[in-house]
Amino acid sequence: MKTLNLHGTVIDADDAWFYDLLEIENINAKAVSEFLDQANGEDIMLPLILVVVQYMQEVQSIQC
């Protein structure tokens, strides 16, 4: 099973080269598509719970 970790800013695929050059984590449609192509039908895991927990922590810190 392959894991697709979604870390970083969601950007346009045309801008990914710049983020990659500066080693800034990013999410773009082309990278996700390439990951799915490489999975070749294999099951994938998408760890969304971490995103939700991080978001809730940010919301709580803003409300305080």
N, CA, C and O atoms as a GROMACS GRO file, in nm:
protein
  256
    1MET      N    1   0.084  -0.117   0.000
    1MET     CA    2   0.000   0.000   0.000
    1MET      C    3   0.090   0.125   0.000
    1MET      O    4   0.183   0.136   0.079
    2LYS      N    5   0.059   0.216  -0.089
    2LYS     CA    6   0.134   0.341  -0.098
    2LYS      C    7   0.062   0.449  -0.017
    2LYS      O    8  -0.060   0.450  -0.007
    3THR      N    9   0.140   0.540   0.040
    3THR     CA   10   0.084   0.649   0.118
    3THR      C   11   0.109   0.781   0.047
    3THR      O   12   0.222   0.814   0.012
    4LEU      N   13   0.003   0.856   0.027
    4LEU     CA   14   0.012   0.988  -0.034
    4LEU      C   15   0.007   1.092   0.078
    4LEU      O   16  -0.100   1.121   0.131
    5ASN      N   17   0.123   1.147   0.112
    5ASN     CA   18   0.131   1.249   0.215
    5ASN      C   19   0.113   1.386   0.151
    5ASN      O   20   0.188   1.424   0.061
    6LEU      N   21   0.014   1.457   0.197
    6LEU     CA   22  -0.014   1.590   0.143
    6LEU      C   23   0.036   1.694   0.241
    6LEU      O   24  -0.031   1.729   0.338
    7HIS      N   25   0.156   1.743   0.214
    7HIS     CA   26   0.218   1.845   0.299
    7HIS      C   27   0.250   1.966   0.214
    7HIS      O   28   0.298   1.953   0.101
    8GLY      N   29   0.226   2.082   0.268
    8GLY     CA   30   0.264   2.204   0.198
    8GLY      C   31   0.147   2.280   0.143
    8GLY      O   32   0.030   2.247   0.167
    9THR      N   33   0.180   2.382   0.068
    9THR     CA   34   0.082   2.471   0.009
    9THR      C   35   0.027   2.409  -0.119
    9THR      O   36   0.101   2.348  -0.196
   10VAL      N   37  -0.104   2.425  -0.141
   10VAL     CA   38  -0.165   2.380  -0.266
   10VAL      C   39  -0.134   2.487  -0.370
   10VAL      O   40  -0.166   2.604  -0.354
   11ILE      N   41  -0.070   2.442  -0.479
   11ILE     CA   42  -0.027   2.536  -0.582
   11ILE      C   43  -0.065   2.484  -0.721
   11ILE      O   44  -0.104   2.369  -0.737
   12ASP      N   45  -0.053   2.571  -0.818
   12ASP     CA   46  -0.072   2.533  -0.958
   12ASP      C   47   0.049   2.450  -1.002
   12ASP      O   48   0.162   2.480  -0.964
   13ALA      N   49   0.024   2.348  -1.081
   13ALA     CA   50   0.133   2.260  -1.126
   13ALA      C   51   0.240   2.336  -1.203
   13ALA      O   52   0.357   2.296  -1.202
   14ASP      N   53   0.204   2.445  -1.269
   14ASP     CA   54   0.301   2.524  -1.345
   14ASP      C   55   0.402   2.593  -1.254
   14ASP      O   56   0.511   2.630  -1.299
   15ASP      N   57   0.368   2.611  -1.126
   15ASP     CA   58   0.457   2.678  -1.032
   15ASP      C   59   0.540   2.581  -0.949
   15ASP      O   60   0.624   2.624  -0.870
   16ALA      N   61   0.519   2.452  -0.966
   16ALA     CA   62   0.585   2.352  -0.882
   16ALA      C   63   0.737   2.355  -0.895
   16ALA      O   64   0.807   2.331  -0.797
   17TRP      N   65   0.788   2.383  -1.014
   17TRP     CA   66   0.933   2.384  -1.034
   17TRP      C   67   1.001   2.482  -0.939
   17TRP      O   68   1.109   2.455  -0.888
   18PHE      N   69   0.936   2.598  -0.914
   18PHE     CA   70   0.994   2.700  -0.827
   18PHE      C   71   0.996   2.653  -0.682
   18PHE      O   72   1.096   2.668  -0.612
   19TYR      N   73   0.885   2.595  -0.637
   19TYR     CA   74   0.878   2.541  -0.501
   19TYR      C   75   0.979   2.428  -0.483
   19TYR      O   76   1.046   2.419  -0.380
   20ASP      N   77   0.989   2.342  -0.584
   20ASP     CA   78   1.085   2.232  -0.577
   20ASP      C   79   1.229   2.283  -0.573
   20ASP      O   80   1.312   2.229  -0.500
   21LEU      N   81   1.258   2.386  -0.650
   21LEU     CA   82   1.391   2.445  -0.653
   21LEU      C   83   1.431   2.496  -0.514
   21LEU      O   84   1.546   2.481  -0.472
   22LEU      N   85   1.335   2.557  -0.445
   22LEU     CA   86   1.361   2.611  -0.311
   22LEU      C   87   1.335   2.509  -0.200
   22LEU      O   88   1.344   2.541  -0.082
   23GLU      N   89   1.302   2.386  -0.240
   23GLU     CA   90   1.274   2.276  -0.147
   23GLU      C   91   1.161   2.311  -0.050
   23GLU      O   92   1.169   2.282   0.069
   24ILE      N   93   1.056   2.373  -0.104
   24ILE     CA   94   0.936   2.406  -0.027
   24ILE      C   95   0.832   2.299  -0.058
   24ILE      O   96   0.799   2.275  -0.174
   25GLU      N   97   0.780   2.235   0.048
   25GLU     CA   98   0.679   2.132   0.027
   25GLU      C   99   0.557   2.194  -0.040
   25GLU      O  100   0.517   2.306  -0.009
   26ASN      N  101   0.498   2.118  -0.134
   26ASN     CA  102   0.380   2.168  -0.204
   26ASN      C  103   0.294   2.052  -0.251
   26ASN      O  104   0.339   1.938  -0.260
   27ILE      N  105   0.171   2.086  -0.280
   27ILE     CA  106   0.074   1.990  -0.334
   27ILE      C  107   0.026   2.048  -0.466
   27ILE      O  108  -0.017   2.163  -0.474
   28ASN      N  109   0.034   1.967  -0.571
   28ASN     CA  110  -0.017   2.014  -0.700
   28ASN      C  111  -0.076   1.896  -0.776
   28ASN      O  112  -0.041   1.780  -0.752
   29ALA      N  113  -0.164   1.928  -0.868
   29ALA     CA  114  -0.238   1.826  -0.941
   29ALA      C  115  -0.147   1.730  -1.017
   29ALA      O  116  -0.172   1.610  -1.021
   30LYS      N  117  -0.042   1.783  -1.077
   30LYS     CA  118   0.048   1.698  -1.156
   30LYS      C  119   0.118   1.595  -1.068
   30LYS      O  120   0.128   1.478  -1.105
   31ALA      N  121   0.166   1.637  -0.949
   31ALA     CA  122   0.234   1.545  -0.858
   31ALA      C  123   0.139   1.437  -0.807
   31ALA      O  124   0.177   1.320  -0.796
   32VAL      N  125   0.016   1.475  -0.777
   32VAL     CA  126  -0.083   1.376  -0.730
   32VAL      C  127  -0.114   1.279  -0.843
   32VAL      O  128  -0.123   1.158  -0.820
   33SER      N  129  -0.132   1.330  -0.963
   33SER     CA  130  -0.159   1.244  -1.078
   33SER      C  131  -0.045   1.146  -1.104
   33SER      O  132  -0.069   1.028  -1.131
   34GLU      N  133   0.080   1.194  -1.096
   34GLU     CA  134   0.195   1.106  -1.115
   34GLU      C  135   0.203   0.999  -1.006
   34GLU      O  136   0.237   0.884  -1.034
   35PHE      N  137   0.171   1.037  -0.883
   35PHE     CA  138   0.170   0.941  -0.773
   35PHE      C  139   0.067   0.831  -0.800
   35PHE      O  140   0.096   0.713  -0.781
   36LEU      N  141  -0.051   0.869  -0.844
   36LEU     CA  142  -0.156   0.771  -0.872
   36LEU      C  143  -0.119   0.682  -0.990
   36LEU      O  144  -0.149   0.562  -0.989
   37ASP      N  145  -0.055   0.738  -1.090
   37ASP     CA  146  -0.008   0.657  -1.203
   37ASP      C  147   0.095   0.554  -1.157
   37ASP      O  148   0.092   0.439  -1.201
   38GLN      N  149   0.186   0.596  -1.068
   38GLN     CA  150   0.289   0.504  -1.017
   38GLN      C  151   0.229   0.397  -0.927
   38GLN      O  152   0.284   0.287  -0.916
   39ALA      N  153   0.117   0.428  -0.862
   39ALA     CA  154   0.051   0.329  -0.776
   39ALA      C  155  -0.005   0.214  -0.862
   39ALA      O  156  -0.020   0.102  -0.813
   40ASN      N  157  -0.035   0.243  -0.988
   40ASN     CA  158  -0.075   0.140  -1.083
   40ASN      C  159  -0.186   0.050  -1.031
   40ASN      O  160  -0.180  -0.072  -1.043
   41GLY      N  161  -0.288   0.112  -0.972
   41GLY     CA  162  -0.403   0.035  -0.924
   41GLY      C  163  -0.388  -0.019  -0.783
   41GLY      O  164  -0.483  -0.072  -0.726
   42GLU      N  165  -0.269  -0.006  -0.725
   42GLU     CA  166  -0.246  -0.051  -0.588
   42GLU      C  167  -0.326   0.038  -0.491
   42GLU      O  168  -0.350   0.155  -0.520
   43ASP      N  169  -0.366  -0.017  -0.379
   43ASP     CA  170  -0.436   0.061  -0.278
   43ASP      C  171  -0.345   0.173  -0.229
   43ASP      O  172  -0.223   0.158  -0.219
   44ILE      N  173  -0.408   0.287  -0.198
   44ILE     CA  174  -0.333   0.399  -0.142
   44ILE      C  175  -0.396   0.442  -0.010
   44ILE      O  176  -0.515   0.420   0.014
   45MET      N  177  -0.314   0.501   0.074
   45MET     CA  178  -0.363   0.554   0.201
   45MET      C  179  -0.343   0.705   0.197
   45MET      O  180  -0.237   0.754   0.157
   46LEU      N  181  -0.445   0.777   0.238
   46LEU     CA  182  -0.442   0.922   0.240
   46LEU      C  183  -0.464   0.967   0.385
   46LEU      O  184  -0.578   0.973   0.430
   47PRO      N  185  -0.356   0.998   0.458
   47PRO     CA  186  -0.368   1.028   0.601
   47PRO      C  187  -0.427   1.167   0.627
   47PRO      O  188  -0.354   1.261   0.659
   48LEU      N  189  -0.558   1.180   0.613
   48LEU     CA  190  -0.625   1.308   0.631
   48LEU      C  191  -0.642   1.347   0.778
   48LEU      O  192  -0.655   1.466   0.808
   49ILE      N  193  -0.642   1.252   0.867
   49ILE     CA  194  -0.665   1.282   1.007
   49ILE      C  195  -0.562   1.380   1.061
   49ILE      O  196  -0.596   1.464   1.145
   50LEU      N  197  -0.439   1.373   1.016
   50LEU     CA  198  -0.337   1.466   1.061
   50LEU      C  199  -0.369   1.608   1.019
   50LEU      O  200  -0.344   1.703   1.094
   51VAL      N  201  -0.424   1.623   0.900
   51VAL     CA  202  -0.462   1.756   0.852
   51VAL      C  203  -0.572   1.813   0.939
   51VAL      O  204  -0.566   1.931   0.975
   52VAL      N  205  -0.670   1.733   0.974
   52VAL     CA  206  -0.781   1.779   1.057
   52VAL      C  207  -0.731   1.818   1.196
   52VAL      O  208  -0.771   1.922   1.248
   53VAL      N  209  -0.645   1.738   1.255
   53VAL     CA  210  -0.591   1.768   1.388
   53VAL      C  211  -0.512   1.898   1.384
   53VAL      O  212  -0.528   1.982   1.474
   54GLN      N  213  -0.428   1.917   1.285
   54GLN     CA  214  -0.350   2.039   1.275
   54GLN      C  215  -0.441   2.160   1.257
   54GLN      O  216  -0.417   2.265   1.317
   55TYR      N  217  -0.546   2.145   1.176
   55TYR     CA  218  -0.641   2.255   1.154
   55TYR      C  219  -0.712   2.290   1.284
   55TYR      O  220  -0.727   2.408   1.316
   56MET      N  221  -0.756   2.190   1.358
   56MET     CA  222  -0.826   2.215   1.483
   56MET      C  223  -0.735   2.284   1.584
   56MET      O  224  -0.781   2.371   1.658
   57GLN      N  225  -0.609   2.247   1.588
   57GLN     CA  226  -0.514   2.313   1.678
   57GLN      C  227  -0.497   2.460   1.641
   57GLN      O  228  -0.488   2.545   1.728
   58GLU      N  229  -0.493   2.489   1.511
   58GLU     CA  230  -0.479   2.627   1.467
   58GLU      C  231  -0.604   2.708   1.503
   58GLU      O  232  -0.593   2.822   1.547
   59VAL      N  233  -0.721   2.649   1.484
   59VAL     CA  234  -0.846   2.717   1.518
   59VAL      C  235  -0.852   2.746   1.666
   59VAL      O  236  -0.891   2.856   1.706
   60GLN      N  237  -0.814   2.649   1.749
   60GLN     CA  238  -0.817   2.670   1.892
   60GLN      C  239  -0.720   2.779   1.935
   60GLN      O  240  -0.752   2.858   2.024
   61SER      N  241  -0.603   2.786   1.874
   61SER     CA  242  -0.507   2.888   1.913
   61SER      C  243  -0.554   3.027   1.869
   61SER      O  244  -0.521   3.126   1.935
   62ILE      N  245  -0.629   3.036   1.762
   62ILE     CA  246  -0.682   3.164   1.717
   62ILE      C  247  -0.794   3.211   1.808
   62ILE      O  248  -0.806   3.330   1.835
   63GLN      N  249  -0.877   3.119   1.857
   63GLN     CA  250  -0.991   3.153   1.940
   63GLN      C  251  -0.948   3.197   2.080
   63GLN      O  252  -1.025   3.267   2.146
   64CYS      N  253  -0.831   3.160   2.127
   64CYS     CA  254  -0.787   3.194   2.263
   64CYS      C  255  -0.753   3.340   2.276
   64CYS      O  256  -0.714   3.384   2.385
   0.00000   0.00000   0.00000
